[in-house]
Amino acid sequence: MSLVKNGPLNVLLIALKKGAELSEHRTRGPIAVHVLSGVIRFNADGQEVTLSSGCMLALDREVAHSVTALENSSVLLTTAIA
């Protein structure tokens, strides 16, 4: 669900059920991922990190990444695509 869409800025609320996957992809701009609830596994450029509620990470544009929900999770995704 898009919460804010204003020019290059887009803020999305994403709900993921346990086991859900977002396959590897790239974005045209930088992103910020903030886990609001649950736990996700975030893979980027061959590195894997587990993020739980309250954790946040930022990623530069064009970096291949994927996500797996280890629990039912809510994620706030902010993109800035010019």
C-alpha positions, -999 to +999 in steps of 0.1 A: +000+000+000+014+034-010+014+058+019+032+087+002+039+093-034+054+127-042+077+132-071+107+108-067+097+099-031+075+068-026+068+053+009+052+018+008+038-003+036+044-040+028+028-069+047+046-102+043+033-136+055+058-160+070+077-177+042+068-150+016+097-140-007+105-110-029+128-125-055+160-108-064+156-074-081+172-040-084+158-004-080+166+026-100+172+047-069+183+043-033+160+026-008+155+025+030+139-006+046+124-003+081+110-034+098+079-024+118+070-059+130+082-094+125+116-107+111+129-107+076+161-120+059+175-094+035+201-105+009+221-079-010+252-084-031+259-118-017+255-107+019+227-117+042+213-099+072+184-107+095+163-077+105+138-076+133+112-051+145+128-016+147+158-024+125+165-003+094+189-005+065+197+016+034+208+004+000+222+022-029+205+021-064+211-008-087+221-033-060+206-067-065+186-077-034+159-101-022+137-105+009+123-135+028+098-131+057+109-154+086+077-144+105+046-125+095+061-090+090+053-054+082+079-034+064+081+003+055+099+008+022+111+042+011+123+047-024+137+078-040+137+074-078+145+105-098 
